[in-house]
Amino acid sequence: MRLDSIAFRYRRRSPWILRDVTLDLPPGTVAEVTGRNGAGKSTLLRLVAGLRDPRRGTVSGRPERVGYAPERFPVDQPFSVRSYLAHMAAVHGVPASAADPWIERLALGRLLDTRLPELSKGSAQKVGLVQALLHSPGLLVLDEPFSGLDAQIRDALPGLIADLAGEGATVVVSDHQRVVEHLPGVRRVRVADGTVTAADDDGGWTVLEVVVRSDQADDLETKLRADGHEVRRTQR
Ligand SMILES: Nc1ncnc2c1ncn2[C@@H]1O[C@H](COP(=O)(O)OP(=O)(O)OP(=O)(O)O)[C@@H](O)[C@H]1O
């Protein structure tokens, strides 16, 4: 699919969030979307998924089946995991059993009878992923899917994404934590100043060594990641 000269703002006369975005996303692409907090990553993902229409520009070639997992899965719904996923399967016109392989891969089996409001953040995130995956989407849009996931699933998810792309799906992921960046062939897209650039083309990279007190390291790491920087920890 392709986004061509897209501009978007949420309301008339409110500031433009995206001003000139052109992006090619051929089948089999995994695109990692990065950028500062508030840069417009979630907005871009909603436009890609078709949840919002651009004010200007065109979107063409979007695959028919789209899976979208929002940054925060809305848990304020009075259903069990099982009935919610069965409902979502029906919405997409597939049998409820279509969710089973994903329930297994994301280790959600023991939570099927739990009600959505009672789920932990990570488990809710997994339900959000299963509902996005169960109808074998040709376009999968994941907004910060890794936040709150337990380590085992967090490590397994990039492989799962690569498998889907290998089967021809287009996958667009916003990813503060840079979990997918090591997948072979991943396209890095950076959102800044209302537009997107290929993250690998914007002037090269500098490795900066920062020494920080241990009790401040977590805070600094969080801030740097929120600004879109890659952070690697080394022990002294
Ligand atoms: N539904 C909305 N209505 C109005 N403004 C919105 C809406 N959603 C987002 N915005 C505004 O659009 C801008 C971009 O927000 P967006 O959530 O797309 O950024 P982001 O890069 O995903 O941020 P973060 O990393 O914090 O999730 C922000 O100024 C935000 O306040």
The ligand as an SDF file (V2000), in Angstrom:
LIG
                    3D

 31 33  0  0  0  0  0  0  0  0999 V2000
   -7.8550   11.9770   19.2670 N   0  0  0  0  0  0  0  0  0  0  0  0
   -7.1010   13.0840   19.2490 C   0  0  0  0  0  0  0  0  0  0  0  0
   -7.6770   14.3000   19.1800 N   0  0  0  0  0  0  0  0  0  0  0  0
   -6.9200   15.4240   19.1500 C   0  0  0  0  0  0  0  0  0  0  0  0
   -5.5710   15.4480   19.1960 N   0  0  0  0  0  0  0  0  0  0  0  0
   -4.9530   14.2620   19.2680 C   0  0  0  0  0  0  0  0  0  0  0  0
   -5.6690   13.0250   19.3070 C   0  0  0  0  0  0  0  0  0  0  0  0
   -4.7760   12.0080   19.3780 N   0  0  0  0  0  0  0  0  0  0  0  0
   -3.5580   12.5890   19.3870 C   0  0  0  0  0  0  0  0  0  0  0  0
   -3.6540   13.9250   19.3170 N   0  0  0  0  0  0  0  0  0  0  0  0
   -2.5410   14.8960   19.2750 C   0  0  0  0  0  0  0  0  0  0  0  0
   -1.7480   14.5960   18.1470 O   0  0  0  0  0  0  0  0  0  0  0  0
   -0.3650   14.7520   18.4390 C   0  0  0  0  0  0  0  0  0  0  0  0
    0.3600   13.4700   18.0870 C   0  0  0  0  0  0  0  0  0  0  0  0
   -0.1250   12.4480   18.9590 O   0  0  0  0  0  0  0  0  0  0  0  0
    0.2420   10.9110   18.7350 P   0  0  0  0  0  0  0  0  0  0  0  0
   -0.4590   10.1480   19.8260 O   0  0  0  0  0  0  0  0  0  0  0  0
   -0.0190   10.5520   17.3260 O   0  0  0  0  0  0  0  0  0  0  0  0
    1.8310   10.9330   18.9840 O   0  0  0  0  0  0  0  0  0  0  0  0
    2.8250    9.7340   19.3530 P   0  0  0  0  0  0  0  0  0  0  0  0
    4.0700   10.0030   18.5910 O   0  0  0  0  0  0  0  0  0  0  0  0
    2.1440    8.4270   19.1390 O   0  0  0  0  0  0  0  0  0  0  0  0
    3.0490    9.9760   20.9000 O   0  0  0  0  0  0  0  0  0  0  0  0
    3.4590    8.9340   22.0670 P   0  0  0  0  0  0  0  0  0  0  0  0
    4.8540    8.4770   21.7760 O   0  0  0  0  0  0  0  0  0  0  0  0
    3.3790    9.7850   23.2960 O   0  0  0  0  0  0  0  0  0  0  0  0
    2.4370    7.8150   22.0460 O   0  0  0  0  0  0  0  0  0  0  0  0
   -0.2740   15.1340   19.9080 C   0  0  0  0  0  0  0  0  0  0  0  0
   -0.1280   16.5360   19.9810 O   0  0  0  0  0  0  0  0  0  0  0  0
   -1.6040   14.7040   20.4630 C   0  0  0  0  0  0  0  0  0  0  0  0
   -1.9870   15.5330   21.5270 O   0  0  0  0  0  0  0  0  0  0  0  0
  1  2  1  0
  2  3  1  0
  2  7  2  0
  3  4  2  0
  4  5  1  0
  5  6  2  0
  6  7  1  0
  6 10  1  0
  7  8  1  0
  8  9  2  0
  9 10  1  0
 10 11  1  0
 11 12  1  0
 11 30  1  0
 12 13  1  0
 13 14  1  0
 13 28  1  0
 14 15  1  0
 15 16  1  0
 16 17  2  0
 16 18  1  0
 16 19  1  0
 19 20  1  0
 20 21  2  0
 20 22  1  0
 20 23  1  0
 23 24  1  0
 24 25  2  0
 24 26  1  0
 24 27  1  0
 28 29  1  0
 28 30  1  0
 30 31  1  0
M  END
$$$$
